[in-house]
Amino acid sequence: MDYGKIKEASNYIENKINVKPEMGLVLGSGLGVLAEELTDTTVIPYQEIPYFPESTVFGHKGQLVIGMLEGRQVLVMQGRFHYYEGYSMQQVTFPMRVMKELGIKSLLVTNAAGGINESFHPGDLMIISDHINNMGTSPLIGPNDEKLGARFPDMSESYDKEYIRYALECAKEIGIQVQTGVYVGNTGPAYETPAEIRMLRTLGGDAVGMSTVPEVIVANHAGMRVLGISCISNMAAGILDQPLTHDEVIETTNKVKQDFLNFVKRIVRSLPTTN
């Protein structure tokens, strides 16, 4: 990863804002509505930022929104990039590098995911306790720049345990039931087969999606603290006798919009953002 490109992108963003964001948020399919909760905002379309890719997936607006949320300065990615869109792993995770360069130390990643755990239901919110990288590659492959992170980063606590405790407390305080579980990252864009879902369940997966894992790997490499939340948008292949569609994903995330908003806002308000 070219540090000069990271610096150029972060300088561009800094010149557009007069605040220092302390937390980064990545909003997945159908979850971009959270960005509308910010006040005193600056909106920067991805195509204006040097070296940023563009979102091509429905449900991903494709812009940075910087502003106040629950009394904190946050930088929100309203839409993310996916490996299946044809971008390299380095492009997919470029925004994490830029966030770190901007001084952001805490990252909240969200996604819509298929439920593997048969005790889950569409509309459940799952705090990610760990992940399985089933993408067959890593954003850290290639030469390592020590300015960006260690050659061999520790991933034993890739999702910050203290943050998970805070998130569980927040759910209890606002009276919503949440799940915890292991997220499996696949490349997509095809949904999994029933046989693949049985395999992933055997491996210990609770939910499956096509994002998040590369971003979390890079955030850990960069020394950021991470919290992950999945919206279980549908049950994965073979659990219910019905086809899977992206429309169903968007429909379910719309149904749980208020719980999601309340939960994330409460987390942002109370989460410690210092290392």
C-alpha positions as CSV (number, residue, x, y, z in Angstrom):
1,M,0.0,0.0,0.0
2,D,1.4,3.4,-1.1
3,Y,1.7,5.7,1.9
4,G,1.8,8.7,-0.4
5,K,-1.7,7.9,-1.7
6,I,-3.0,7.4,1.8
7,K,-1.6,10.8,2.8
8,E,-3.0,12.5,-0.3
9,A,-6.5,11.2,0.4
10,S,-6.4,12.1,4.1
11,N,-5.1,15.6,3.3
12,Y,-8.0,16.1,0.8
13,I,-10.5,15.1,3.5
14,E,-8.8,17.3,6.2
15,N,-9.0,20.3,3.9
16,K,-12.8,19.8,3.6
17,I,-13.5,19.6,7.3
18,N,-12.6,21.7,10.4
19,V,-13.1,18.9,13.0
20,K,-11.2,15.8,14.1
21,P,-13.3,12.7,13.8
22,E,-12.7,10.3,16.7
23,M,-14.6,7.3,15.4
24,G,-15.1,5.7,12.0
25,L,-18.3,3.8,11.0
26,V,-18.8,1.6,8.0
27,L,-22.4,1.1,7.0
28,G,-23.5,-2.0,5.1
29,S,-26.3,-2.8,2.7
30,G,-29.5,-1.0,3.7
31,L,-27.9,0.4,6.8
32,G,-26.8,3.8,5.4
33,V,-29.8,5.5,7.0
34,L,-27.7,6.0,10.1
35,A,-25.7,8.8,8.3
36,E,-29.0,10.8,8.2
37,E,-28.8,11.0,12.0
38,L,-25.6,13.1,11.9
39,T,-25.7,16.9,12.4
40,D,-23.3,19.7,11.3
41,T,-22.4,17.4,8.4
42,T,-19.9,17.6,5.6
43,V,-20.6,15.2,2.7
44,I,-17.8,14.1,0.4
45,P,-18.7,11.7,-2.6
46,Y,-16.2,8.9,-2.9
47,Q,-15.4,9.9,-6.5
48,E,-14.0,13.3,-5.3
49,I,-11.4,11.7,-2.9
50,P,-8.1,10.8,-4.4
51,Y,-7.7,7.0,-5.0
52,F,-11.1,6.1,-3.5
53,P,-13.0,3.5,-5.5
54,E,-16.7,4.0,-6.1
55,S,-19.6,1.9,-4.7
56,T,-21.5,0.1,-7.4
57,V,-24.0,-1.9,-5.2
58,F,-27.6,-0.9,-4.7
59,G,-28.1,0.2,-1.1
60,H,-24.6,1.8,-0.9
61,K,-24.8,5.6,-1.4
62,G,-21.0,6.0,-1.9
63,Q,-20.1,9.0,0.2
64,L,-18.3,10.0,3.4
65,V,-20.4,11.9,5.9
66,I,-18.5,13.7,8.7
67,G,-20.4,15.2,11.6
68,M,-21.8,15.0,15.1
69,L,-23.6,11.8,16.3
70,E,-24.6,11.5,20.0
71,G,-22.1,14.3,21.0
72,R,-19.1,12.8,19.1
73,Q,-17.4,13.7,15.9
74,V,-17.6,10.7,13.6
75,L,-16.7,9.8,10.0
76,V,-19.3,7.6,8.3
77,M,-18.8,5.5,5.2
78,Q,-22.2,5.5,3.7
79,G,-21.6,2.4,1.5
80,R,-18.4,0.3,1.3
81,F,-16.4,-1.5,-1.4
82,H,-16.4,-5.2,-2.0
83,Y,-13.8,-7.6,-3.5
84,Y,-16.5,-9.0,-5.8
85,E,-16.9,-5.6,-7.5
86,G,-13.5,-6.2,-9.1
87,Y,-11.5,-4.1,-6.7
88,S,-8.2,-5.3,-5.2
89,M,-8.1,-6.1,-1.5
90,Q,-5.9,-3.0,-1.1
91,Q,-8.6,-0.8,-2.7
92,V,-11.4,-2.4,-0.6
93,T,-9.5,-1.5,2.6
94,F,-8.0,1.8,1.5
95,P,-10.5,3.8,3.6
96,M,-9.4,2.1,6.8
97,R,-5.8,3.3,6.0
98,V,-7.1,6.8,5.5
99,M,-9.2,6.8,8.7
100,K,-6.1,5.8,10.6
101,E,-4.1,8.6,9.0
102,L,-6.9,11.0,10.1
103,G,-6.3,10.0,13.7
104,I,-9.3,7.7,14.1
105,K,-8.6,5.0,16.6
106,S,-12.0,3.2,16.8
107,L,-13.9,1.5,14.0
108,L,-17.5,0.3,14.0
109,V,-18.3,-2.0,11.0
110,T,-21.8,-3.1,10.1
111,N,-23.1,-5.4,7.5
112,A,-26.1,-7.4,6.4
113,A,-25.5,-11.1,6.7
114,G,-27.2,-14.5,6.1
115,G,-27.9,-16.4,9.3
116,I,-26.1,-19.8,9.5
117,N,-27.0,-20.4,13.2
118,E,-30.5,-22.0,13.0
119,S,-31.5,-20.3,16.3
120,F,-31.2,-16.9,14.6
121,H,-34.1,-15.1,12.8
122,P,-34.2,-12.5,10.0
123,G,-34.0,-9.1,11.7
124,D,-31.7,-10.2,14.5
125,L,-28.7,-8.0,15.3
126,M,-25.5,-9.9,16.0
127,I,-22.4,-8.6,17.7
128,I,-19.5,-10.1,15.9
129,S,-17.3,-12.0,18.4
130,D,-14.8,-13.3,15.8
131,H,-14.5,-14.0,12.1
132,I,-13.4,-16.7,9.6
133,N,-11.6,-15.4,6.5
134,N,-13.0,-17.7,3.8
135,M,-12.0,-15.3,1.0
136,G,-8.8,-17.2,0.0
137,T,-6.7,-14.0,0.2
138,S,-5.7,-11.2,2.5
139,P,-5.3,-7.4,2.1
140,L,-1.9,-7.7,3.8
141,I,-0.4,-9.9,1.0
142,G,2.6,-8.1,-0.5
143,P,5.4,-5.8,0.8
144,N,4.7,-4.5,4.3
145,D,5.2,-0.9,5.2
146,E,6.2,-0.7,8.9
147,K,4.7,2.8,9.1
148,L,1.3,1.1,8.6
149,G,1.6,-1.9,10.9
150,A,3.6,-5.0,11.8
151,R,4.4,-7.6,9.2
152,F,2.6,-10.3,11.2
153,P,-0.2,-8.7,13.1
154,D,-1.9,-10.5,16.0
155,M,-5.6,-11.3,15.3
156,S,-6.4,-13.0,18.6
157,E,-8.7,-10.1,19.6
158,S,-9.7,-8.7,16.2
159,Y,-13.0,-7.6,17.7
160,D,-12.3,-5.7,20.9
161,K,-13.5,-7.5,24.0
162,E,-14.1,-4.4,25.9
163,Y,-16.2,-2.9,23.1
164,I,-18.2,-6.1,22.9
165,R,-19.0,-5.8,26.6
166,Y,-20.1,-2.2,26.1
167,A,-22.3,-3.2,23.2
168,L,-24.0,-5.9,25.2
169,E,-24.6,-3.4,28.0
170,C,-26.0,-0.9,25.5
171,A,-28.5,-3.5,24.1
172,K,-29.6,-4.3,27.6
173,E,-30.1,-0.6,28.5
174,I,-32.4,0.1,25.5
175,G,-34.2,-3.2,25.9
176,I,-33.3,-5.1,22.7
177,Q,-32.2,-8.7,22.3
178,V,-29.0,-9.2,20.4
179,Q,-27.1,-12.3,19.3
180,T,-23.3,-12.8,19.4
181,G,-21.5,-15.0,16.9
182,V,-18.8,-15.7,14.4
183,Y,-19.0,-14.0,11.0
184,V,-17.7,-15.8,7.9
185,G,-16.4,-13.6,5.0
186,N,-16.9,-15.1,1.5
187,T,-16.0,-13.4,-1.7
188,G,-19.5,-13.5,-3.3
189,P,-21.2,-12.3,-5.4
190,A,-23.1,-15.6,-5.6
191,Y,-24.9,-16.6,-2.5
192,E,-23.7,-19.8,-0.9
193,T,-25.1,-23.3,-1.7
194,P,-26.8,-25.3,1.0
195,A,-23.8,-27.6,1.1
196,E,-21.5,-24.6,1.7
197,I,-23.7,-23.4,4.5
198,R,-23.5,-26.8,6.2
199,M,-19.7,-26.7,5.9
200,L,-19.5,-23.2,7.4
201,R,-21.8,-24.2,10.3
202,T,-19.5,-27.2,10.9
203,L,-16.5,-24.8,10.9
204,G,-18.2,-22.6,13.6
205,G,-19.8,-19.9,11.6
206,D,-23.0,-18.2,12.8
207,A,-23.5,-15.7,9.9
208,V,-22.1,-15.2,6.4
209,G,-21.5,-12.2,4.2
210,M,-19.3,-10.7,1.5
211,S,-17.5,-7.9,3.3
212,T,-16.1,-6.8,6.7
213,V,-13.3,-9.3,7.1
214,P,-10.7,-7.4,4.9
215,E,-11.6,-4.1,6.6
216,V,-11.2,-5.7,10.1
217,I,-7.8,-7.3,9.2
218,V,-6.5,-3.9,8.0
219,A,-7.9,-2.0,11.0
220,N,-6.2,-4.5,13.3
221,H,-3.0,-4.1,11.3
222,A,-3.3,-0.4,11.8
223,G,-3.8,-0.7,15.6
224,M,-7.5,0.4,15.6
225,R,-10.0,-1.0,18.0
226,V,-13.0,-2.7,16.2
227,L,-16.6,-3.5,17.0
228,G,-18.7,-5.3,14.4
229,I,-22.5,-5.7,14.1
230,S,-24.3,-7.8,11.6
231,C,-28.0,-7.5,10.7
232,I,-29.3,-11.0,10.0
233,S,-31.2,-10.1,6.8
234,N,-32.2,-13.6,5.8
235,M,-31.5,-17.2,6.7
236,A,-28.7,-18.7,4.6
237,A,-29.3,-21.2,1.8
238,G,-30.9,-24.6,2.7
239,I,-32.3,-23.5,6.1
240,L,-35.6,-22.1,4.7
241,D,-37.0,-23.5,1.4
242,Q,-36.9,-20.2,-0.5
243,P,-34.6,-18.4,-2.9
244,L,-32.2,-15.7,-1.7
245,T,-32.4,-12.1,-3.1
246,H,-30.7,-8.8,-2.5
247,D,-34.2,-7.2,-2.3
248,E,-34.9,-9.4,0.8
249,V,-31.7,-8.0,2.4
250,I,-32.8,-4.4,1.9
251,E,-36.4,-5.2,3.0
252,T,-35.3,-6.8,6.3
253,T,-32.8,-4.0,7.1
254,N,-35.6,-1.5,6.6
255,K,-37.8,-3.4,9.0
256,V,-35.2,-3.3,11.8
257,K,-34.0,0.2,11.0
258,Q,-35.2,1.7,14.3
259,D,-33.6,-0.9,16.5
260,F,-30.4,-0.6,14.5
261,L,-30.4,3.2,14.8
262,N,-31.1,3.1,18.6
263,F,-28.5,0.5,19.2
264,V,-25.7,2.1,17.2
265,K,-26.4,5.6,18.6
266,R,-26.3,4.3,22.1
267,I,-23.0,2.6,21.4
268,V,-21.4,5.7,19.8
269,R,-22.5,7.7,22.9
270,S,-20.8,5.4,25.4
271,L,-17.9,3.7,23.6
272,P,-14.4,4.7,24.8
273,T,-12.3,5.7,21.8
274,T,-8.8,5.9,23.3
275,N,-6.3,3.1,23.1
